Amino acid sequence: MEGGCARGNAALAAEPVVAETLVAMIDQPFQQLIASLAARTPTPGGGAAAALAACMGTALFLMVVRFSRGKKANAARERDLAQVEGLLQGQLQRLLPMAERDCKSFDLVSAAYGMPKADAAQGARRERAVQEAMVGAMVVPEETLCMVRDVFQAMSGVVACVGKNIVSDLATGNALLGAAAEGAHLNVRLNATWLKNRDLAGKALDRARAVRHEVEAQQSAIAAMVEKMLA
């Protein structure tokens, strides 16, 4: 565990074969990406959409930090802004593959449910595979949620450096990251309900709830500052 979040995916005992997407979501044309979200398929779904929203929100935060650098009013904060720019760039790189990871983790769940269950032995193997895959499907959105929290933490110290002319970009990034956190949190909650290991599920839910509260506080602080600037 790192930073209050679970890490890693559960491996399936039965190792079912899952079809690989030829082109990663992040590399798909936008129209194709939207069509895949709208399709009547289990993936991509809400978890992937949350990860993509996190990418867009982080990118907007990164943009406003870059526009804030080199300004006379921020001369005393230039070093801080440069540090935050580096942190956000790193966070964005870590977020980019999360939509794909979310899809693959749930594809493993679907594959596990498709395993044979004609007799007791097969049924037991199937149930074990489902449970292990569901842990992975719970872990990935929890990681996304924690990454969103880390983006807010990185940004929190330099929000006051953002000028009024780009405050709408800051606000839009804030809203996208808030939506990403909510979507990721909901996916943790949903997948946790299917786990038979209630202790494992409960600990994941407690961690996710705490991180969600951190995000809400940061998001509210930025929203309040935006409202004050626009008043």
C-alpha positions in Angstrom: 0.0 0.0 0.0 1.2 3.5 -0.8 -0.2 6.9 0.0 -3.2 5.3 1.6 -4.2 3.5 -1.5 -4.0 -0.1 -2.6 -1.6 -1.0 -5.3 -1.4 -3.7 -7.9 -3.9 -6.0 -9.6 -5.0 -9.4 -8.5 -4.0 -12.3 -10.8 -6.6 -14.7 -12.0 -5.9 -18.3 -11.0 -7.5 -19.6 -14.2 -5.8 -17.0 -16.4 -8.7 -16.6 -18.9 -7.8 -15.2 -22.2 -9.0 -11.6 -22.7 -9.0 -10.0 -26.1 -6.5 -7.1 -26.4 -7.6 -3.8 -27.7 -5.5 -3.0 -30.8 -5.2 0.7 -30.0 -5.0 2.0 -26.5 -7.9 4.3 -25.5 -5.6 7.2 -25.0 -4.3 6.8 -28.6 -7.8 6.5 -30.2 -9.3 9.4 -32.2 -11.7 11.3 -30.0 -14.8 10.3 -32.1 -13.9 6.6 -31.8 -13.3 7.0 -28.1 -16.7 8.6 -27.6 -18.4 5.9 -29.7 -16.7 3.2 -27.6 -18.1 4.9 -24.4 -21.6 5.0 -25.9 -21.5 1.4 -27.2 -23.5 -1.4 -25.5 -20.4 -3.0 -24.1 -19.2 -3.5 -20.5 -16.0 -1.6 -21.2 -15.1 1.2 -21.5 -17.5 2.4 -18.8 -17.6 4.8 -15.9 -14.2 3.9 -14.5 -12.5 4.6 -17.8 -14.5 7.8 -18.2 -13.4 9.0 -14.7 -9.7 8.3 -15.6 -10.1 10.3 -18.9 -11.7 13.2 -17.0 -8.8 13.1 -14.6 -6.4 13.4 -17.5 -8.3 16.5 -18.9 -8.6 18.2 -15.5 -4.9 17.7 -14.8 -4.0 19.0 -18.2 -6.0 22.2 -17.5 -4.2 22.6 -14.2 -0.9 22.2 -15.9 -1.9 24.8 -18.5 -2.8 27.4 -15.9 0.4 26.8 -14.1 2.4 27.3 -17.3 0.5 30.5 -18.0 1.2 31.7 -14.5 4.9 31.3 -14.8 7.0 34.3 -15.9 4.4 36.8 -14.7 5.7 39.8 -12.8 3.1 39.3 -10.1 4.4 35.8 -9.5 8.1 36.6 -9.6 8.5 35.5 -6.0 6.7 32.2 -6.7 8.5 31.2 -9.8 10.4 28.3 -8.2 7.2 27.0 -6.6 5.3 27.2 -9.9 8.2 25.4 -11.7 8.1 22.6 -9.1 4.3 22.3 -9.4 4.6 22.1 -13.2 6.9 19.2 -12.8 4.7 17.4 -10.3 1.6 17.9 -12.5 3.4 16.7 -15.6 4.4 13.5 -13.7 0.9 13.0 -12.5 -0.5 13.4 -16.0 1.8 10.7 -17.3 0.7 8.4 -14.6 -3.0 9.1 -15.3 -2.8 8.5 -19.0 -2.9 4.7 -18.9 -5.5 4.5 -16.2 -8.5 4.3 -18.5 -6.9 1.4 -20.3 -6.1 -0.3 -17.0 -9.7 0.1 -15.8 -11.0 -1.6 -19.0 -8.6 -4.5 -18.7 -9.3 -5.0 -15.0 -13.1 -5.3 -15.7 -12.5 -7.4 -18.8 -10.9 -10.0 -16.5 -14.1 -9.9 -14.4 -16.2 -10.6 -17.5 -13.8 -13.4 -18.5 -14.1 -15.0 -15.1 -17.9 -14.9 -15.2 -17.6 -16.7 -18.5 -15.7 -19.7 -17.1 -17.5 -23.1 -17.0 -19.3 -24.1 -13.9 -20.7 -27.5 -14.9 -19.5 -29.2 -11.7 -18.4 -28.3 -8.2 -14.7 -28.1 -9.1 -15.3 -25.8 -12.0 -17.7 -23.7 -10.0 -15.1 -23.2 -7.3 -12.5 -22.2 -9.8 -14.9 -19.8 -11.4 -15.9 -18.2 -8.1 -12.2 -17.9 -7.1 -11.4 -16.2 -10.4 -14.4 -13.9 -10.1 -13.4 -12.8 -6.6 -9.7 -12.2 -7.6 -10.7 -10.3 -10.7 -13.1 -8.2 -8.7 -10.3 -7.1 -6.4 -8.4 -5.8 -9.4 -11.5 -4.0 -10.7 -11.8 -2.3 -7.3 -8.1 -1.4 -7.0 -7.7 0.4 -10.3 -10.4 3.1 -9.6 -9.0 3.5 -6.1 -5.6 4.3 -7.7 -7.3 6.8 -10.0 -9.0 8.4 -7.0 -5.6 8.7 -5.2 -4.0 10.2 -8.2 -6.7 12.9 -8.4 -6.0 13.6 -4.7 -2.3 14.0 -5.5 -3.1 16.4 -8.4 -5.1 18.6 -6.0 -2.4 18.5 -3.4 0.2 19.6 -5.9 -1.9 22.4 -7.1 -3.1 23.7 -3.8 0.0 25.8 -3.0 -0.1 27.9 -6.2 -3.8 28.4 -6.8 -3.5 32.1 -5.7 -1.0 32.6 -8.6 -3.6 32.0 -11.2 -4.8 35.2 -12.9 -8.4 36.2 -13.5 -8.0 35.8 -17.3 -7.5 32.1 -17.0 -9.6 31.4 -13.9 -12.3 29.7 -16.0 -9.7 27.2 -17.1 -8.8 26.5 -13.5 -12.5 26.1 -12.6 -13.1 23.7 -15.5 -10.1 21.6 -14.5 -11.4 21.7 -10.9 -14.8 20.4 -12.1 -13.4 17.7 -14.3 -11.1 16.4 -11.5 -14.1 16.5 -9.1 -16.2 14.4 -11.5 -13.2 12.0 -11.9 -13.0 11.5 -8.2 -16.7 10.9 -7.8 -16.7 8.4 -10.7 -13.7 6.6 -9.4 -15.1 6.5 -5.8 -18.4 5.1 -7.1 -16.6 2.3 -8.9 -14.7 1.4 -5.8 -17.9 1.2 -3.9 -19.7 -0.8 -6.5 -17.0 -3.4 -7.0 -16.5 -3.7 -3.2 -20.1 -4.8 -2.8 -19.3 -8.0 -4.8 -16.4 -9.1 -2.6 -17.0 -12.0 -0.2 -14.0 -10.9 1.8 -15.8 -8.1 3.7 -12.7 -7.1 5.7 -10.8 -6.4 2.5 -13.8 -4.6 1.0 -14.3 -2.5 4.2 -10.7 -1.4 4.3 -10.8 -0.3 0.7 -14.0 1.6 1.2 -12.6 3.4 4.3 -9.5 4.4 2.3 -11.5 5.6 -0.7 -13.9 7.5 1.5 -11.1 9.3 3.3 -9.4 10.2 0.0 -12.8 11.4 -1.5 -13.2 13.7 1.5 -9.7 15.2 0.9 -10.6 15.8 -2.7 -13.9 17.5 -1.8 -12.1 19.9 0.5 -9.5 20.8 -2.1 -12.2 21.2 -4.8 -14.4 23.4 -2.6 -11.4 25.6 -1.7 -10.6 26.2 -5.4 -14.3 26.8 -6.3 -14.6 29.4 -3.5 -11.5 31.2 -4.8 -12.9 31.2 -8.3 -16.2 32.6 -7.1 -14.4 35.4 -5.2 -12.4 36.3 -8.3 -15.5 36.4 -10.5 -17.7 38.4 -8.1 
